Amino acid sequence: MHLVSDILTYIRRIIKAPSDTVISDDLLIDYLNRFYIADVDARMQLFDLKTKYQFVTQPGVDKYNMPLYSVQIEPGNQTIGMYPVYQGFLDPCYIDGVQVTFQTQQDQVFDSYPAISQLLQVVGVGNGTAGPYTLNFPILPPVPPPNPPFNGILRGHVDITGIIALGNLGFAGDPPIVTSAQASITIPGVPVTSVDAAVFITSLDATGANVVVEDSGQFLTGNVNYGLLMQPGQAPNGNLPLPGGYSTTSNTINYFTGQCTVTFPVAIPAGVNINAQCFFFQSGLPRTILFYNNTLTLRVPPSLQYVVELDAYLSPAAFLNTAGAIPFGYMAEYLARGAARKILSDTGDVEQFQFYEPFFKEQELLVWKRSQRIWTSTRTETIYSQGNYNGQWGNNGIGGGVI
């Protein structure tokens, strides 16, 4: 029993529906996917689903979302939307082969790497119009460095929920890289709660009310170091694009030079100050990874294309056809009983559900025990055991400074 068709046959035996006219294979596959994708990883962590996540950093970019599966179409044209490729991340973590600290609490990281805001008192003065205004953040040189390492301004970020929202609108890509025309759809298309802005340009209008412009976490096509600015709004989808469109000379911020041109949503009275606030960074080799809100944040921001490796648990991919092979044959009966359990629950067949429940639990225990046998094959170290390095301690566990 190593094919999806074999599992479907076993499901039919359990639910007493041998004919496709009673319940279709397509519907059985849908139940099988629901159990495998949504339930298995929540019920237990399997050793066979433990893997490694690896990616390469982009210079100056400090935040990276957990990757998503692309949209999958199962039989019957049922769409399985984007969902995380991994259930989560854990130690050990390496950047260019050097083990780094892994944290899940923000205070543990930002106590050591505080994001100190650079309050720039005045970067421009109103002239009675909405703009455009050409502004310069004086903490950075006007010309970007030809090669890293370099310094810059932290950039805004769209989290995984915002990426999914854009995917549902037909826009793929993480981070979002869009044209001027697309920005009118993508900026309001991302939920307000999914945008973590890092650049703020503020002033006052003629009534004395705040005028605020932020970066959107979206970037300009062909110029990925230019962030698109926006007018922040109320949840859920109140963010708005700025008037005047988007280009390298309108409504964007260059994160490496601090130069931007902005057209405000309202006129700025003559003589009223325009202020800017941002987070300045010095790049280097990251030494800490924060996993929070399904986002990996590196400190310090990377100066080069470093290779990041983390332990992870894989989220199972969907079953898409009856002739497909299942990845782990020993789980076949467990998956069949789990899918049948869902069907019996939905159809209200309480007697059959209760009869087969002990057999489902038995299969789950057998699958779980397989993982436990592998986990327990490695001895738990104590203060009395020598460990992997024969009692020697030194740099990276190599004793005596001798390699």
C-alpha positions as MATLAB code, in Angstrom:
seq = 'MHLVSDILTYIRRIIKAPSDTVISDDLLIDYLNRFYIADVDARMQLFDLKTKYQFVTQPGVDKYNMPLYSVQIEPGNQTIGMYPVYQGFLDPCYIDGVQVTFQTQQDQVFDSYPAISQLLQVVGVGNGTAGPYTLNFPILPPVPPPNPPFNGILRGHVDITGIIALGNLGFAGDPPIVTSAQASITIPGVPVTSVDAAVFITSLDATGANVVVEDSGQFLTGNVNYGLLMQPGQAPNGNLPLPGGYSTTSNTINYFTGQCTVTFPVAIPAGVNINAQCFFFQSGLPRTILFYNNTLTLRVPPSLQYVVELDAYLSPAAFLNTAGAIPFGYMAEYLARGAARKILSDTGDVEQFQFYEPFFKEQELLVWKRSQRIWTSTRTETIYSQGNYNGQWGNNGIGGGVI';
ca = [
       0.000    0.000    0.000;
       2.227    2.779   -1.281;
       0.005    4.611   -3.781;
      -2.772    7.100   -3.122;
      -5.183    4.733   -4.906;
      -4.383    2.044   -2.305;
      -5.220    4.435    0.518;
      -8.508    5.359   -1.174;
      -9.433    1.685   -1.416;
      -8.816    1.234    2.297;
     -10.850    4.350    3.136;
     -13.778    2.904    1.174;
     -13.605   -0.331    3.190;
     -13.803    1.591    6.450;
     -16.685    3.897    5.485;
     -18.540    1.074    3.624;
     -18.660    2.988    0.326;
     -17.110    0.713   -2.337;
     -18.553    2.605   -5.300;
     -17.400    5.885   -6.795;
     -21.071    6.810   -7.211;
     -21.517    6.946   -3.431;
     -18.492    9.114   -2.746;
     -16.027   10.113   -5.445;
     -12.273    9.596   -5.406;
     -11.900   13.360   -5.720;
     -13.765   13.903   -2.463;
     -11.770   11.162   -0.731;
      -8.533   12.850   -1.827;
      -9.856   16.122   -0.417;
     -10.459   14.457    2.976;
      -7.052   12.769    2.781;
      -5.353   16.126    2.116;
      -7.237   17.784    4.959;
      -6.028   15.163    7.395;
      -2.450   14.979    6.093;
      -1.865   18.726    5.727;
      -3.853   20.150    8.645;
      -3.965   17.407   11.267;
      -0.851   15.229   11.184;
       1.653   17.978   11.973;
      -0.591   19.270   14.783;
      -1.029   15.827   16.343;
       2.661   14.873   16.427;
       6.093   15.873   15.172;
       7.537   13.109   12.997;
      11.241   12.533   12.600;
      10.686   11.857    8.905;
       9.322   15.392    8.500;
      12.378   16.960   10.109;
      14.536   18.637    7.508;
      16.742   21.648    6.806;
      15.652   25.040    5.516;
      18.326   26.873    3.568;
      18.312   30.279    1.906;
      20.736   32.998    0.817;
      20.525   36.491    2.282;
      20.248   39.689    0.285;
      22.692   42.436    1.341;
      20.946   44.972    3.535;
      17.726   42.922    3.961;
      17.146   41.857    7.553;
      13.692   40.145    7.424;
      12.711   36.967    5.575;
       9.291   35.317    5.617;
       8.745   31.618    6.065;
       8.354   30.278    2.494;
       4.940   29.291    1.133;
       3.829   26.479   -1.119;
       2.506   27.644   -4.469;
      -1.202   27.142   -5.129;
      -2.003   23.468   -5.792;
      -5.004   22.053   -7.672;
      -6.196   18.654   -6.498;
      -8.600   16.416   -8.451;
     -12.039   17.976   -8.822;
     -10.420   21.386   -9.308;
     -10.225   21.927   -5.569;
      -7.728   24.695   -4.864;
      -5.307   24.298   -1.997;
      -4.169   27.803   -1.199;
      -0.709   28.940   -0.200;
       0.390   27.575    3.169;
       3.783   27.433    4.909;
       6.300   24.937    3.580;
       7.578   24.412    7.136;
       5.777   23.995   10.441;
       8.443   25.963   12.255;
      12.166   26.409   12.831;
      14.479   25.422   15.657;
      18.121   25.069   16.679;
      20.776   24.532   15.484;
      21.161   27.441   13.053;
      24.168   28.287   10.929;
      25.191   31.275    8.826;
      28.028   30.477    6.437;
      28.766   27.423    8.544;
      29.070   29.352   11.826;
      26.521   28.415   14.492;
      24.453   31.408   15.609;
      21.926   32.081   18.346;
      18.261   31.279   17.660;
      15.569   33.184   19.580;
      11.760   33.309   19.578;
      11.360   36.205   22.030;
      11.840   39.742   20.729;
      13.230   41.111   23.981;
      16.006   38.511   23.951;
      17.267   39.942   20.652;
      16.505   43.637   20.851;
      18.070   43.980   24.292;
      21.372   43.195   22.572;
      20.557   44.745   19.191;
      18.266   47.715   19.895;
      16.597   49.303   16.881;
      17.381   52.893   17.838;
      15.300   55.354   15.864;
      17.169   58.127   14.061;
      14.956   61.190   14.545;
      15.885   63.670   11.843;
      14.467   66.976   12.946;
      13.880   68.616    9.580;
      14.443   67.245    6.072;
      12.216   69.722    4.241;
       9.817   72.644    4.563;
       6.286   72.922    3.173;
       5.608   75.287    0.273;
       1.817   75.301    0.320;
       1.419   72.313   -2.015;
       1.246   68.536   -1.646;
       4.534   68.240   -3.524;
       6.490   66.578   -4.891;
       9.175   67.250   -2.286;
      12.737   65.993   -2.728;
      14.130   65.001    0.667;
      17.504   63.732    1.822;
      18.236   61.754    4.989;
      21.635   63.211    5.996;
      22.794   60.128    7.924;
      23.769   58.435    4.643;
      26.055   59.426    1.756;
      24.223   60.599   -1.390;
      25.923   57.923   -3.505;
      25.501   54.196   -2.722;
      28.703   52.219   -2.177;
      29.867   50.186   -5.191;
      30.403   47.053   -3.089;
      29.355   45.828    0.341;
      29.845   45.937    3.244;
      27.753   49.030    3.592;
      25.365   50.851    5.881;
      21.781   51.813    5.223;
      18.223   52.257    6.441;
      16.142   49.325    7.625;
      13.310   48.675    5.180;
       9.618   48.002    5.708;
       8.330   44.462    5.584;
       5.166   42.610    4.514;
       4.577   39.483    6.605;
       3.365   36.090    5.432;
      -0.326   36.985    5.833;
       0.158   39.958    3.542;
       1.968   37.805    0.972;
      -0.975   35.370    0.991;
      -3.404   38.272    0.541;
      -1.461   39.457   -2.498;
      -1.374   35.910   -3.846;
      -5.154   35.759   -3.641;
      -5.238   38.957   -5.722;
      -3.020   37.347   -8.355;
       0.283   38.961   -7.342;
       3.091   36.519   -6.580;
       6.414   37.311   -4.999;
       8.057   37.732   -1.638;
       9.016   40.484   -1.078;
       6.389   42.193   -3.275;
       8.072   43.852   -6.269;
       5.503   45.810   -8.268;
       5.127   48.403  -10.992;
       3.710   51.881  -10.547;
       0.381   50.752  -12.010;
       0.162   47.677   -9.776;
       0.813   49.694   -6.608;
      -2.720   51.081   -6.689;
      -3.936   47.506   -6.102;
      -1.161   45.948   -4.036;
      -0.776   48.689   -1.405;
      -4.429   48.569   -0.259;
      -4.450   44.812   -0.929;
      -2.081   44.088    1.960;
      -3.826   44.160    5.379;
      -2.731   47.059    7.583;
      -1.717   44.584   10.292;
       0.665   42.830    7.889;
       2.869   45.870    7.207;
       5.854   46.578    9.460;
       6.952   50.052    8.380;
      10.482   51.303    9.078;
      10.559   54.777    7.460;
       8.257   57.594    8.597;
       7.904   61.035    7.002;
       5.663   63.383    8.952;
       4.280   66.908    8.868;
       1.097   68.901    9.649;
      -1.727   70.031    7.392;
      -3.527   73.381    7.466;
      -5.793   72.209   10.327;
      -2.867   71.074   12.483;
      -3.618   67.397   11.930;
      -0.845   64.861   11.449;
       0.227   63.967    7.929;
       2.086   60.644    7.906;
       3.789   58.776    5.075;
       5.398   55.358    5.623;
       7.210   52.777    3.564;
       4.973   49.903    2.512;
       7.301   46.903    2.485;
       6.834   46.789   -1.295;
       9.538   47.586   -3.822;
       9.835   49.030   -7.301;
      10.228   46.701  -10.263;
      13.739   46.947  -11.639;
      14.956   48.892   -8.593;
      14.546   46.574   -5.632;
      16.363   48.906   -3.231;
      13.667   51.539   -3.737;
      10.786   51.161   -1.286;
       7.297   52.347   -2.198;
       5.859   54.960    0.169;
       2.193   55.003    1.170;
      -0.445   56.749    3.251;
      -1.183   54.523    6.296;
      -4.826   53.884    7.114;
      -7.095   51.943    9.412;
      -7.423   48.167    9.494;
      -8.214   46.015    7.712;
      -7.197   47.462    4.327;
      -6.943   51.200    4.779;
      -3.428   51.803    3.410;
      -3.479   53.938    0.258;
      -1.006   54.723   -2.539;
       0.299   58.269   -2.798;
      -0.724   60.610   -5.623;
       1.731   61.019   -8.482;
       2.668   57.385   -9.104;
       5.879   55.510   -8.359;
       9.329   55.688   -9.921;
      12.922   56.254   -8.796;
      12.083   60.013   -8.700;
       8.556   59.877   -7.167;
       7.152   58.406   -3.940;
      10.042   56.030   -3.247;
      12.864   55.856   -0.693;
      16.374   54.697   -1.594;
      17.410   52.590    1.402;
      21.141   53.004    0.742;
      21.324   56.758    0.092;
      18.369   58.057    2.134;
      17.110   60.089   -0.840;
      13.397   60.192   -1.585;
      10.786   62.203   -3.419;
       7.303   62.297   -1.945;
       3.940   63.778   -2.835;
       1.812   64.042    0.306;
      -1.908   63.170    0.295;
      -2.695   66.785    1.301;
      -1.006   70.171    0.941;
       1.688   71.087    3.475;
       1.360   74.770    4.478;
       4.262   77.066    3.652;
       6.947   77.094    6.330;
       5.748   73.922    8.109;
       8.543   71.468    8.822;
       8.740   68.054    7.211;
      10.398   65.511    9.531;
      11.741   62.022    8.910;
      12.346   59.073   11.179;
      14.107   55.800   10.355;
      16.337   53.032   11.690;
      19.995   53.166   10.690;
      22.066   49.966   10.537;
      25.630   48.858   10.032;
      25.818   45.588    8.129;
      28.004   42.592    8.844;
      27.896   38.846    9.484;
      24.651   38.115   11.405;
      25.109   36.449   14.778;
      21.489   36.054   15.911;
      18.244   34.887   14.288;
      14.837   35.885   15.669;
      11.832   33.789   14.591;
       8.664   35.758   15.269;
       5.400   36.263   13.338;
       6.550   33.602   10.837;
       9.455   35.927    9.999;
      13.191   35.366   10.382;
      14.945   38.567   11.467;
      18.746   38.698   11.278;
      20.955   40.803   13.488;
      23.045   42.398   12.308;
      21.607   42.893    8.787;
      23.742   40.942    6.309;
      26.427   42.680    4.311;
      26.809   39.839    1.792;
      24.968   36.847    0.348;
      25.355   34.556    3.348;
      23.963   31.001    3.414;
      21.492   30.523    6.292;
      20.610   27.006    7.483;
      18.048   26.074   10.141;
      16.482   22.858   11.367;
      12.822   22.705   10.416;
       9.755   20.480   10.302;
       8.274   20.109    6.843;
       4.576   20.725    6.211;
       3.362   17.856    3.993;
       2.496   18.692    0.406;
      -0.891   17.768   -1.013;
      -1.806   14.499   -2.741;
      -2.829   15.425   -6.270;
      -3.621   12.168   -8.122;
      -4.535    8.585   -7.385;
      -1.416    7.175   -9.060;
       0.951    9.252   -6.939;
       3.222    7.517   -4.453;
       2.942    8.476   -0.801;
       6.254    9.644    0.694;
       6.272    7.338    3.751;
       4.719    3.927    3.156;
       4.469    3.030    6.841;
       1.919    5.845    7.292;
      -0.508    4.475    4.695;
      -3.005    2.848    7.053;
      -2.761    5.734    9.502;
      -3.600    8.231    6.747;
      -6.476    6.074    5.531;
      -7.973    5.769    8.994;
      -7.482    9.475    9.645;
      -9.304   10.476    6.457;
     -12.077    7.925    7.114;
     -12.407    9.284   10.656;
     -13.117   12.746    9.242;
     -15.724   11.389    6.838;
     -17.510    9.397    9.551;
     -17.505   12.473   11.759;
     -18.961   14.704    9.025;
     -21.663   12.188    8.045;
     -22.686   11.681   11.666;
     -22.047    7.949   11.675;
     -21.300    7.880   15.395;
     -21.472    4.085   15.756;
     -18.871    3.456   13.057;
     -16.714    6.344   14.315;
     -16.598    4.905   17.826;
     -15.962    1.377   16.543;
     -12.952    2.392   14.443;
     -11.482    4.978   16.852;
      -9.324    2.459   18.789;
      -7.812    1.243   15.505;
      -7.017    4.826   14.505;
      -5.344    5.422   17.865;
      -3.361    2.216   17.466;
      -2.024    3.303   14.074;
      -1.163    6.753   15.407;
       0.780    5.201   18.260;
       2.712    2.969   15.846;
       3.619    5.923   13.618;
       4.628    7.981   16.642;
       6.720    5.124   18.061;
       8.746    4.919   14.845;
       9.872    8.529   15.373;
      10.579    7.938   19.047;
      12.887    5.008   18.285;
      15.002    7.285   16.109;
      14.995   10.150   18.629;
      16.116    7.882   21.478;
      19.009    6.424   19.473;
      21.060    9.468   20.504;
      22.157    9.421   24.115;
      21.131   12.297   26.334;
      24.315   13.826   27.675;
      24.827   14.326   31.399;
      27.483   16.012   33.504;
      29.099   12.582   33.900;
      29.265   11.705   30.190;
      32.030   12.768   27.884;
      29.774   13.954   25.067;
      30.679   14.269   21.431;
      34.072   15.862   22.125;
      35.500   13.374   24.627;
      35.287   15.788   27.512;
      37.304   18.487   25.775;
      35.900   21.989   25.481;
      37.119   24.771   23.316;
      36.188   26.834   20.305;
      33.262   25.075   18.537;
      33.716   22.070   20.828;
      37.245   21.326   19.661;
      39.420   20.933   22.695;
      42.921   22.180   23.210;
      42.871   24.445   20.206;
      44.131   21.612   18.014;
      42.259   20.618   14.868;
];
